[in-house]
């Protein structure tokens, strides 16, 4: 009898704690992913599409227009970002650089150059944690601290776009980001380019992009890759020859705010 009463008390307490602290029992996060194809079509993201639509997040431009959005994740510097910026400047192509706190603190001149040359700096968090396992307060601190660090070294005082560390997300983190005025930006084209000890040459980077390219692609590249730095100019030039235009993420947001049937820009 005593055992039964004790069990009942424990279960009641567990129920109360779960009711009082729902965040603690929320489902675990998702790792961003999609069905790759070489048919030059926007990849399918299955059940993720509904969540992205609900919170105004992006992984591609779904308009069918032959446009490309270049994005780079910058967690630390390997000496290739200047070269990447040189190519973007020469080709008059905009990009978004998602930076961490370490990157801003260690390479402030490069972050300043990004902004001065018309690129967007996005939020990749200060310490690069998995947002799906931290509190709302911790996530807010990560994002606000990074925004302040960028504002300290550049003329960009606000950040609008977020790329979640490690591509981890769930409905809760999408909602929290919206409450902070941030829009999640995932990607529809990437490849294994971040391993600095296993670079495979510029041809590998070039082929990886050209095989997967599709209208509306948001391309994720890592600026630590020597392959990417060496292949970028040819990628841009050949995509232009195929009729692709390079736009920035602000253009994508504006396009999605236009009424259906509007000719756009």
Backbone as JSON, one array per atom type, in Angstrom:
{
  "sequence": "XXXXXXXXXXXXXXXXXXXXXXXXXXXXXXXXXXXXXXXXXXXXXXXXXXXXXXXXXXXXXXXXXXXXXXXXXXXXXXXXXXXXXXXXXXXXXXXXXXXXXXXXXXXXXXXXXXXXXXXXXXXXXXXXXXXXXXXXXXXXXXXXXXXXXXXXXXXXXXXXXXXXXXXXXXXXXXXXXXXXXXXXXXXXXXXXXXXXXXXXXXXXXXXXXXXXXXXXXXXXXXXXXXXXXXXXXXXXXXXXXXXXXXXXXXXXXXXXXXXXXXXXX",
  "N": [[0.83, -1.21, 0.0], [1.89, 1.25, 0.86], [3.87, 1.49, -1.02], [2.37, 1.8, -3.33], [1.11, 4.26, -2.86], [3.36, 5.92, -2.74], [4.33, 5.68, -5.35], [2.21, 6.84, -6.73], [2.39, 9.47, -5.83], [4.88, 10.24, -6.89], [4.37, 10.01, -9.66], [2.39, 11.94, -9.9], [3.83, 14.23, -9.22], [5.67, 14.27, -11.32], [3.95, 14.72, -13.47], [3.03, 17.29, -12.81], [5.41, 18.81, -12.95], [6.01, 18.51, -15.65], [3.81, 19.8, -16.78], [4.2, 22.37, -15.78], [6.63, 23.08, -16.86], [6.86, 22.97, -19.86], [8.74, 23.31, -21.93], [10.9, 21.75, -21.29], [10.29, 19.18, -22.02], [9.88, 19.09, -24.66], [9.86, 17.89, -28.06], [12.85, 16.58, -29.57], [15.37, 18.2, -31.65], [15.57, 18.84, -35.24], [17.8, 17.9, -37.84], [18.9, 19.79, -40.51], [18.04, 18.79, -43.78], [17.63, 17.28, -47.06], [16.22, 15.89, -50.07], [18.54, 15.15, -52.29], [19.2, 15.9, -55.75], [20.1, 15.51, -59.2], [18.79, 16.7, -61.21], [18.48, 19.31, -61.64], [16.5, 20.6, -60.22], [14.55, 22.13, -57.59], [15.3, 20.76, -54.47], [13.4, 18.29, -52.65], [11.93, 18.78, -49.46], [10.19, 17.55, -47.83], [8.4, 17.02, -44.83], [9.4, 19.27, -43.62], [8.69, 21.55, -45.04], [6.18, 22.6, -44.34], [6.65, 23.63, -41.76], [8.58, 25.6, -42.34], [7.08, 27.32, -43.96], [5.17, 28.19, -42.13], [6.66, 29.79, -40.39], [7.92, 31.61, -41.98], [10.43, 30.97, -43.04], [13.32, 30.19, -45.1], [14.68, 28.07, -47.67], [15.15, 27.96, -50.28], [14.47, 29.77, -53.31], [11.34, 29.61, -54.42], [10.08, 30.43, -56.67], [10.67, 29.73, -59.25], [12.2, 31.27, -60.83], [15.27, 31.99, -62.53], [17.48, 32.34, -60.53], [20.13, 32.84, -58.14], [21.37, 32.5, -54.85], [24.06, 33.32, -53.02], [25.62, 32.06, -50.16], [27.72, 32.09, -47.29], [29.22, 30.28, -44.65], [30.93, 31.34, -41.85], [32.96, 30.4, -39.49], [35.5, 30.42, -38.53], [38.69, 31.73, -39.58], [40.6, 30.89, -42.44], [42.21, 32.09, -44.22], [41.17, 32.52, -46.77], [39.03, 34.19, -47.25], [39.43, 36.84, -48.07], [40.2, 36.43, -50.72], [37.86, 35.31, -51.73], [36.12, 37.49, -51.4], [37.34, 39.25, -53.16], [36.77, 38.05, -55.63], [33.94, 38.19, -55.64], [33.62, 40.95, -55.69], [34.82, 41.61, -58.13], [33.12, 40.27, -59.92], [30.77, 41.48, -59.36], [28.82, 40.43, -57.57], [26.48, 39.73, -55.04], [26.56, 38.54, -51.61], [25.79, 36.59, -48.67], [27.16, 36.44, -45.49], [27.34, 34.28, -42.91], [28.21, 34.64, -39.7], [30.16, 33.76, -36.78], [30.7, 34.5, -33.24], [33.39, 34.1, -32.61], [34.56, 34.46, -35.11], [34.01, 37.16, -35.69], [35.4, 38.45, -33.63], [38.03, 37.62, -34.11], [38.53, 38.3, -36.75], [37.86, 41.07, -37.46], [38.33, 43.04, -39.43], [37.78, 41.78, -41.84], [35.05, 41.26, -41.58], [34.13, 43.85, -41.52], [34.89, 44.61, -44.1], [33.18, 43.0, -45.61], [30.64, 44.17, -45.12], [31.14, 46.82, -45.99], [31.47, 46.41, -48.71], [29.0, 45.85, -49.6], [27.76, 43.45, -48.92], [25.7, 41.14, -47.02], [25.71, 40.57, -43.56], [25.07, 37.78, -41.68], [23.52, 36.03, -38.89], [25.13, 33.58, -37.09], [25.23, 32.73, -34.61], [26.85, 33.29, -31.4], [28.52, 31.46, -29.97], [28.11, 29.1, -31.34], [26.19, 27.0, -30.55], [23.93, 24.15, -30.28], [20.79, 25.07, -30.88], [18.45, 23.74, -30.29], [18.63, 22.5, -27.88], [18.96, 24.31, -25.89], [17.89, 26.95, -23.66], [15.31, 29.46, -24.19], [16.25, 31.89, -23.29], [19.03, 31.53, -23.39], [19.42, 31.15, -26.14], [18.54, 33.63, -27.09], [20.47, 35.31, -25.92], [22.79, 34.4, -27.23], [22.26, 35.23, -29.88], [21.77, 38.0, -29.72], [24.16, 38.9, -28.63], [25.96, 38.32, -30.67], [24.95, 39.98, -32.7], [25.45, 42.49, -31.56], [28.23, 42.43, -31.51], [28.87, 42.47, -34.24], [27.8, 44.96, -34.91], [29.5, 46.57, -33.54], [31.86, 46.61, -34.99], [31.21, 47.25, -37.58], [29.15, 49.1, -39.97], [26.71, 47.94, -40.07], [23.99, 47.66, -38.19], [21.89, 46.06, -37.43], [20.78, 42.67, -37.57], [19.18, 40.5, -39.77], [18.9, 37.91, -40.7], [19.19, 34.47, -39.94], [21.25, 31.67, -39.63], [20.99, 28.59, -38.35], [23.22, 27.14, -35.99], [24.96, 24.2, -36.92], [22.86, 23.44, -38.44], [20.63, 22.74, -36.96], [17.3, 22.61, -35.76], [13.93, 23.3, -34.63], [10.35, 23.53, -34.25], [10.02, 25.22, -32.13], [12.45, 26.74, -31.99], [12.33, 28.06, -34.41], [10.13, 29.69, -33.95], [11.01, 31.25, -31.76], [13.11, 32.64, -32.98], [11.69, 34.22, -34.83], [10.33, 35.86, -33.02], [12.39, 37.43, -32.2], [12.82, 38.92, -34.39], [14.15, 37.69, -36.47], [14.9, 35.78, -39.39], [14.99, 32.47, -40.39], [17.39, 30.99, -42.51], [18.0, 28.4, -44.52], [19.37, 26.02, -46.75], [19.64, 24.9, -50.18], [21.51, 23.72, -51.64], [24.54, 22.23, -51.21], [27.73, 20.8, -50.23], [30.27, 18.52, -49.12], [32.55, 20.43, -47.86], [33.94, 21.52, -45.79], [36.02, 20.31, -44.44], [39.13, 21.0, -43.77], [41.46, 19.57, -43.91], [41.11, 17.81, -45.88], [40.82, 18.7, -48.58], [39.83, 18.7, -52.01], [40.47, 19.82, -54.39], [39.86, 22.4, -56.88], [38.2, 21.58, -58.96], [36.51, 19.66, -57.9], [34.88, 21.18, -56.17], [33.69, 22.9, -58.05], [32.34, 21.04, -59.76], [30.58, 19.92, -57.91], [28.84, 21.99, -57.32], [27.79, 22.65, -59.89], [26.56, 20.29, -60.7], [24.38, 20.09, -58.98], [23.0, 22.45, -59.27], [20.17, 24.63, -59.49], [17.21, 26.48, -60.42], [16.63, 29.2, -58.26], [18.33, 28.46, -56.21], [19.67, 28.41, -52.94], [22.8, 28.63, -52.03], [25.07, 27.01, -49.96], [28.26, 27.59, -48.87], [31.46, 27.0, -47.4], [33.75, 29.24, -46.08], [36.27, 28.47, -45.32], [37.3, 26.74, -47.09], [39.7, 25.93, -49.43], [39.24, 24.9, -51.92], [36.75, 26.0, -52.64], [37.37, 28.73, -52.76], [39.11, 28.77, -54.93], [37.51, 27.83, -56.97], [35.36, 29.54, -57.18], [35.19, 31.85, -58.93], [34.99, 30.75, -61.52], [32.67, 29.24, -61.21], [30.74, 31.26, -60.8], [30.98, 32.73, -63.21], [30.3, 30.79, -65.15], [27.7, 30.1, -64.39], [26.43, 32.51, -64.86], [26.64, 32.53, -67.64], [24.85, 30.53, -68.18], [22.55, 31.82, -67.77], [21.77, 32.52, -65.2], [20.98, 34.75, -62.52], [22.46, 36.6, -59.88], [21.34, 37.2, -56.7], [20.61, 38.98, -53.58], [19.69, 38.09, -50.18], [17.84, 39.9, -49.2], [16.47, 40.63, -51.49], [15.08, 38.27, -51.98], [13.3, 38.16, -49.82], [11.76, 40.47, -50.28], [10.62, 39.77, -52.74], [8.94, 37.69, -51.95], [7.08, 39.07, -50.55], [5.57, 40.36, -52.38], [2.44, 40.69, -54.1], [0.59, 37.94, -55.55], [1.14, 37.36, -58.98], [2.3, 39.79, -59.45], [4.75, 41.46, -61.38], [7.32, 41.67, -60.36], [10.88, 42.22, -60.11]],
  "CA": [[0.0, 0.0, 0.0], [2.77, 2.42, 0.92], [4.56, 1.57, -2.31], [1.41, 2.32, -4.29], [0.95, 5.69, -2.57], [4.61, 6.59, -3.12], [4.36, 5.72, -6.82], [1.21, 7.82, -7.15], [2.94, 10.81, -5.55], [5.96, 10.49, -7.86], [3.77, 10.26, -10.96], [1.7, 13.24, -9.84], [4.85, 15.27, -9.25], [6.22, 14.31, -12.68], [2.96, 15.37, -14.31], [3.03, 18.71, -12.5], [6.63, 19.42, -13.49], [5.88, 18.55, -17.11], [2.83, 20.85, -17.09], [4.75, 23.68, -15.42], [7.84, 23.35, -17.64], [6.69, 22.22, -21.11], [9.93, 23.41, -22.78], [11.85, 20.72, -20.93], [9.92, 17.86, -22.56], [9.57, 19.25, -26.08], [10.56, 16.96, -28.94], [14.2, 16.97, -29.95], [15.47, 18.98, -32.87], [15.79, 18.24, -36.55], [18.98, 18.33, -38.58], [18.45, 20.17, -41.85], [18.39, 17.87, -44.84], [16.7, 17.26, -48.18], [16.49, 14.85, -51.06], [19.38, 15.69, -53.37], [18.97, 15.41, -57.11], [20.94, 16.12, -60.25], [17.86, 17.06, -62.28], [18.42, 20.78, -61.65], [15.22, 20.99, -59.62], [14.61, 22.41, -56.15], [15.16, 19.49, -53.76], [12.23, 18.1, -51.8], [12.26, 18.79, -48.03], [9.18, 16.79, -47.11], [7.62, 17.59, -43.73], [9.96, 20.56, -43.19], [8.11, 22.67, -45.78], [5.08, 23.19, -43.56], [7.23, 24.44, -40.68], [9.21, 26.79, -42.92], [6.01, 28.21, -44.39], [4.52, 28.76, -40.94], [7.5, 30.79, -39.74], [8.55, 32.49, -42.96], [11.83, 30.6, -43.24], [13.68, 29.91, -46.5], [15.78, 27.2, -48.05], [15.31, 28.2, -51.71], [13.49, 30.64, -53.95], [10.45, 28.65, -55.05], [9.36, 31.11, -57.75], [11.03, 29.17, -60.54], [13.11, 32.2, -61.52], [16.64, 31.5, -62.64], [18.29, 33.17, -59.65], [20.98, 32.12, -57.2], [21.73, 33.26, -53.65], [25.3, 32.79, -52.45], [25.8, 32.26, -48.72], [28.93, 31.49, -46.72], [29.3, 30.16, -43.19], [32.27, 31.71, -41.41], [33.17, 30.15, -38.08], [36.88, 30.84, -38.27], [39.34, 32.17, -40.81], [41.72, 30.09, -42.94], [42.99, 32.88, -45.15], [40.6, 32.51, -48.11], [37.89, 35.09, -47.39], [39.84, 37.98, -48.91], [40.16, 35.97, -52.11], [36.43, 35.19, -52.06], [35.59, 38.85, -51.53], [37.9, 39.81, -54.4], [36.0, 37.49, -56.75], [32.59, 38.77, -55.58], [33.73, 42.34, -56.11], [35.11, 41.62, -59.57], [31.96, 39.78, -60.67], [29.6, 42.26, -58.92], [27.88, 39.44, -57.04], [26.27, 39.87, -53.6], [26.54, 37.31, -50.82], [25.52, 36.72, -47.24], [28.14, 35.73, -44.68], [26.84, 33.97, -41.58], [29.43, 34.64, -38.89], [30.1, 33.46, -35.34], [31.41, 35.45, -32.4], [34.83, 33.91, -32.77], [34.99, 35.05, -36.37], [33.96, 38.63, -35.57], [36.47, 38.89, -32.73], [39.36, 37.31, -34.65], [38.69, 38.86, -38.11], [36.95, 42.22, -37.6], [38.55, 43.77, -40.68], [37.08, 41.07, -42.9], [33.62, 41.5, -41.39], [33.92, 45.23, -41.95], [34.97, 44.64, -45.55], [31.94, 42.41, -46.13], [29.59, 45.19, -45.07], [31.52, 47.97, -46.83], [31.35, 46.05, -50.11], [27.59, 45.63, -49.93], [27.27, 42.11, -48.58], [24.92, 41.02, -45.79], [26.26, 39.71, -42.51], [24.0, 37.07, -41.0], [23.8, 35.54, -37.54], [25.4, 32.14, -36.96], [25.34, 32.63, -33.15], [28.15, 33.71, -30.86], [29.36, 30.32, -29.6], [27.77, 27.96, -32.19], [25.55, 25.88, -29.87], [22.72, 23.56, -30.84], [19.7, 25.83, -30.28], [17.33, 22.89, -29.9], [18.84, 21.95, -26.53], [19.2, 25.4, -24.95], [16.7, 27.7, -23.3], [15.03, 30.66, -24.98], [17.14, 32.95, -22.8], [20.37, 31.27, -23.93], [19.39, 31.42, -27.58], [18.46, 35.09, -27.24], [21.78, 35.87, -25.58], [23.7, 34.05, -28.32], [21.96, 36.01, -31.07], [21.93, 39.41, -29.41], [25.6, 39.17, -28.44], [26.58, 38.33, -32.01], [24.51, 41.19, -33.39], [26.18, 43.62, -30.97], [29.63, 42.33, -31.92], [28.94, 42.94, -35.63], [27.53, 46.4, -34.9], [30.67, 47.25, -32.97], [32.97, 46.71, -35.94], [30.73, 47.62, -38.92], [28.0, 50.01, -40.02], [25.47, 47.15, -40.03], [23.58, 47.69, -36.79], [20.9, 45.03, -37.17], [20.88, 41.43, -38.34], [17.84, 40.01, -40.1], [18.89, 36.52, -41.12], [19.82, 33.5, -39.04], [21.5, 30.28, -40.03], [21.19, 27.93, -37.07], [24.42, 26.31, -35.89], [24.86, 22.77, -37.22], [21.61, 23.18, -39.16], [19.67, 22.15, -36.04], [16.13, 23.47, -35.56], [12.61, 22.7, -34.43], [9.33, 24.56, -34.34], [10.26, 26.16, -31.05], [13.53, 27.67, -32.32], [11.82, 28.91, -35.49], [9.25, 30.67, -33.32], [11.83, 32.17, -30.97], [13.83, 33.52, -33.91], [10.72, 35.2, -35.32], [10.06, 36.83, -31.95], [13.56, 38.31, -32.15], [12.92, 39.62, -35.67], [15.1, 36.98, -37.32], [14.38, 34.81, -40.35], [15.87, 31.34, -40.66], [17.77, 30.72, -43.9], [18.7, 27.14, -44.68], [20.03, 25.96, -48.06], [19.17, 23.83, -51.08], [22.68, 23.19, -52.36], [25.81, 22.24, -50.49], [28.5, 19.57, -50.37], [31.25, 18.41, -48.05], [33.65, 21.33, -48.21], [34.45, 22.17, -44.57], [37.17, 19.6, -43.88], [40.31, 21.68, -44.32], [42.55, 18.62, -44.1], [40.75, 16.89, -46.97], [40.37, 19.43, -49.75], [39.93, 17.8, -53.16], [40.79, 20.56, -55.6], [38.81, 23.3, -57.33], [37.27, 20.89, -59.85], [35.52, 19.0, -57.05], [33.92, 22.21, -55.75], [32.97, 23.34, -59.25], [31.42, 19.99, -60.19], [29.56, 19.72, -56.88], [27.84, 23.04, -57.5], [27.15, 22.6, -61.21], [25.7, 19.1, -60.77], [23.18, 20.28, -58.17], [22.42, 23.78, -59.44], [18.76, 24.67, -59.89], [16.64, 27.82, -60.24], [16.27, 29.55, -56.88], [19.22, 27.82, -55.24], [20.45, 29.07, -51.88], [24.01, 27.82, -51.98], [25.89, 27.11, -48.75], [29.68, 27.29, -49.0], [32.26, 27.37, -46.23], [34.87, 30.08, -46.52], [37.55, 27.86, -44.95], [37.67, 25.79, -48.13], [40.54, 26.42, -50.53], [38.56, 24.48, -53.14], [35.72, 26.99, -52.95], [38.02, 29.99, -53.14], [39.7, 28.62, -56.26], [36.47, 27.51, -57.97], [34.25, 30.48, -57.14], [35.09, 32.71, -60.1], [34.48, 29.97, -62.66], [31.28, 28.91, -60.91], [29.92, 32.45, -61.06], [31.0, 33.06, -64.64], [29.57, 29.78, -65.93], [26.28, 30.23, -64.07], [25.95, 33.68, -65.61], [26.5, 32.09, -69.03], [23.65, 29.7, -68.26], [21.38, 32.67, -67.58], [21.44, 32.75, -63.8], [21.26, 36.03, -61.89], [22.82, 36.49, -58.47], [20.59, 38.14, -55.87], [20.86, 38.83, -52.16], [18.54, 37.58, -49.43], [16.82, 40.95, -49.12], [15.66, 40.51, -52.71], [14.2, 37.12, -51.82], [12.24, 38.53, -48.89], [10.88, 41.41, -50.97], [9.87, 39.02, -53.75], [7.89, 36.91, -51.3], [6.07, 39.98, -50.03], [4.79, 40.88, -53.48], [1.19, 39.95, -54.36], [0.64, 36.98, -56.66], [0.92, 37.97, -60.29], [3.11, 40.99, -59.62], [5.87, 41.08, -62.24], [8.58, 41.63, -59.64], [11.97, 43.11, -60.51]],
  "C": [[0.86, 1.25, 0.0], [3.49, 2.62, -0.42], [3.65, 2.18, -3.35], [1.23, 3.83, -4.1], [2.18, 6.47, -3.01], [4.7, 6.75, -4.63], [3.4, 6.77, -7.35], [1.72, 9.24, -6.96], [4.0, 11.17, -6.57], [5.38, 10.81, -9.23], [3.06, 11.6, -11.0], [2.7, 14.38, -9.92], [5.44, 15.4, -10.65], [5.26, 15.02, -13.62], [2.94, 16.88, -14.08], [4.24, 19.42, -13.09], [6.56, 19.54, -15.0], [4.92, 19.65, -17.52], [3.42, 22.23, -16.85], [5.93, 24.07, -16.29], [7.78, 22.61, -18.97], [7.92, 22.25, -22.0], [10.86, 22.24, -22.53], [11.53, 19.37, -21.57], [9.59, 17.94, -24.05], [10.4, 18.28, -26.92], [11.93, 17.49, -29.32], [14.21, 17.66, -31.3], [15.66, 18.14, -34.12], [17.12, 18.76, -37.11], [18.56, 18.62, -40.01], [18.94, 19.16, -42.88], [17.32, 17.86, -45.92], [17.11, 16.16, -49.14], [17.27, 15.46, -52.22], [18.97, 15.12, -54.72], [19.92, 16.11, -58.06], [20.09, 16.48, -61.46], [17.68, 18.56, -62.39], [17.04, 21.28, -61.22], [15.42, 21.28, -58.14], [14.41, 21.1, -55.39], [13.94, 19.48, -52.84], [12.66, 18.07, -50.34], [11.15, 18.15, -47.19], [8.45, 17.59, -46.05], [8.15, 18.95, -43.27], [9.25, 21.75, -43.84], [7.01, 23.37, -44.99], [5.6, 24.09, -42.44], [7.85, 25.72, -41.22], [8.15, 27.8, -43.36], [5.37, 28.92, -43.21], [5.32, 29.91, -40.35], [8.29, 31.66, -40.71], [10.02, 32.22, -43.18], [12.07, 30.22, -44.7], [14.74, 28.82, -46.59], [16.08, 27.34, -49.55], [14.28, 29.23, -52.13], [12.61, 29.72, -54.79], [9.68, 29.24, -56.23], [9.58, 30.48, -59.11], [11.96, 30.07, -61.34], [14.54, 31.67, -61.49], [17.58, 32.43, -61.87], [19.05, 32.27, -58.68], [21.3, 33.06, -56.04], [22.96, 32.6, -53.02], [25.35, 33.09, -50.96], [27.05, 31.51, -48.27], [28.77, 31.39, -45.22], [30.74, 30.4, -42.78], [32.38, 31.53, -39.9], [34.55, 30.55, -37.62], [37.53, 31.12, -39.6], [40.54, 31.29, -41.15], [42.54, 30.83, -43.98], [42.42, 32.99, -46.55], [39.49, 33.54, -48.31], [38.22, 36.32, -48.22], [39.75, 37.63, -50.39], [38.71, 35.85, -52.59], [35.81, 36.56, -52.28], [36.11, 39.53, -52.8], [37.1, 39.34, -55.61], [34.6, 38.1, -56.78], [32.6, 40.22, -56.07], [33.94, 42.44, -57.62], [33.87, 41.26, -60.38], [30.67, 40.54, -60.32], [28.47, 41.35, -58.45], [27.73, 39.64, -55.53], [26.29, 38.51, -52.9], [26.13, 37.64, -49.4], [26.52, 35.85, -46.5], [27.56, 35.53, -43.28], [28.04, 33.74, -40.65], [29.14, 34.28, -37.44], [30.84, 34.55, -34.57], [32.91, 35.33, -32.52], [35.33, 34.58, -34.03], [35.03, 36.57, -36.27], [35.13, 39.12, -34.73], [37.86, 38.68, -33.34], [39.61, 37.96, -36.01], [37.78, 40.07, -38.33], [37.11, 42.98, -38.91], [37.84, 43.1, -41.85], [35.57, 41.27, -42.79], [33.27, 42.93, -41.85], [33.96, 45.33, -43.47], [33.7, 44.06, -46.18], [30.84, 43.47, -46.21], [29.9, 46.35, -46.01], [31.35, 47.68, -48.31], [29.94, 45.58, -50.48], [27.02, 44.27, -49.63], [26.48, 42.17, -47.27], [25.67, 40.13, -44.81], [25.09, 39.11, -41.74], [24.47, 36.5, -39.68], [23.97, 34.03, -37.54], [25.62, 31.79, -35.49], [26.74, 33.03, -32.68], [29.06, 32.51, -30.61], [29.04, 29.04, -30.38], [27.17, 26.78, -31.43], [24.39, 25.31, -30.68], [21.54, 24.25, -30.15], [18.56, 24.95, -29.77], [17.48, 22.31, -28.5], [19.16, 23.04, -25.52], [17.88, 26.12, -24.68], [16.5, 28.89, -24.24], [15.97, 31.79, -24.59], [18.55, 32.77, -23.36], [20.44, 31.56, -25.42], [19.35, 32.92, -27.84], [19.8, 35.74, -26.98], [22.79, 35.61, -26.69], [23.51, 34.98, -29.52], [22.18, 37.5, -30.85], [23.4, 39.78, -29.25], [26.33, 39.22, -29.77], [26.21, 39.59, -32.76], [25.27, 42.41, -32.87], [27.65, 43.62, -31.4], [29.82, 42.82, -33.36], [28.74, 44.45, -35.69], [28.72, 47.2, -34.39], [31.77, 47.49, -33.99], [32.53, 47.12, -37.35], [29.6, 48.63, -38.81], [26.67, 49.26, -40.07], [25.05, 46.99, -38.58], [22.54, 46.64, -36.44], [21.16, 43.81, -38.06], [19.48, 40.87, -38.53], [17.77, 38.51, -40.34], [19.71, 35.65, -40.18], [20.05, 32.18, -39.75], [21.83, 29.52, -38.75], [22.46, 27.08, -37.07], [24.11, 24.84, -36.13], [23.59, 22.42, -37.98], [20.52, 22.6, -38.29], [18.52, 23.13, -35.78], [14.94, 22.63, -35.12], [11.6, 23.84, -34.44], [9.52, 25.64, -33.28], [11.33, 27.19, -31.42], [13.13, 28.58, -33.49], [10.95, 30.03, -34.92], [10.05, 31.7, -32.54], [12.58, 33.14, -31.87], [12.9, 34.6, -34.45], [10.44, 36.27, -34.27], [11.2, 37.83, -31.79], [13.75, 39.08, -33.46], [13.86, 38.98, -36.65], [14.39, 35.94, -38.2], [15.4, 33.71, -40.57], [16.15, 31.22, -42.16], [18.59, 29.43, -43.93], [19.34, 27.13, -46.07], [19.47, 24.8, -48.87], [20.31, 23.24, -51.89], [23.9, 23.33, -51.48], [26.54, 20.94, -50.78], [29.56, 19.58, -49.28], [32.5, 19.22, -48.41], [34.39, 21.86, -47.0], [35.69, 21.51, -43.98], [38.46, 20.14, -44.49], [41.48, 20.73, -44.55], [42.26, 17.64, -45.23], [40.13, 17.66, -48.13], [40.7, 18.61, -51.01], [40.24, 18.51, -54.47], [39.59, 21.34, -56.11], [37.76, 22.59, -58.19], [36.15, 20.2, -59.05], [34.46, 20.01, -56.61], [33.06, 22.66, -56.92], [31.92, 22.31, -59.67], [30.28, 19.81, -59.19], [28.46, 20.76, -56.99], [27.08, 22.85, -58.8], [26.23, 21.38, -61.35], [24.37, 19.3, -60.05], [22.43, 21.58, -58.46], [20.98, 23.7, -59.94], [18.26, 26.1, -59.71], [16.24, 28.05, -58.79], [17.18, 28.98, -55.82], [19.76, 28.8, -54.2], [21.64, 28.15, -51.65], [24.75, 28.08, -50.67], [27.31, 26.67, -49.08], [30.37, 27.67, -47.7], [33.52, 28.1, -46.7], [36.23, 29.53, -46.11], [38.09, 26.96, -46.04], [38.51, 26.45, -49.23], [39.92, 26.04, -51.87], [37.54, 25.53, -53.58], [36.33, 28.3, -53.43], [38.54, 29.92, -54.56], [38.63, 28.41, -57.34], [35.44, 28.63, -58.14], [34.11, 31.32, -58.41], [34.52, 31.96, -61.3], [33.03, 29.57, -62.44], [30.37, 30.08, -61.26], [29.84, 32.75, -62.55], [30.18, 32.07, -65.46], [28.07, 29.8, -65.62], [25.67, 31.44, -64.77], [25.74, 33.31, -67.07], [25.24, 31.25, -69.23], [22.38, 30.5, -67.98], [20.96, 32.91, -66.16], [21.82, 34.17, -63.37], [21.58, 35.79, -60.42], [22.13, 37.6, -57.68], [21.01, 37.99, -54.41], [19.57, 38.44, -51.44], [17.46, 38.63, -49.23], [15.9, 40.9, -50.33], [14.65, 39.37, -52.58], [13.02, 37.45, -50.91], [11.24, 39.47, -49.56], [10.02, 40.68, -51.99], [8.71, 38.26, -53.12], [6.82, 37.77, -50.64], [5.17, 40.54, -51.11], [3.52, 40.06, -53.69], [1.36, 39.01, -55.54], [0.34, 37.69, -57.97], [1.69, 39.24, -60.51], [4.36, 40.63, -60.4], [7.22, 41.05, -61.54], [9.6, 42.6, -60.21], [13.13, 42.31, -61.08]]
}
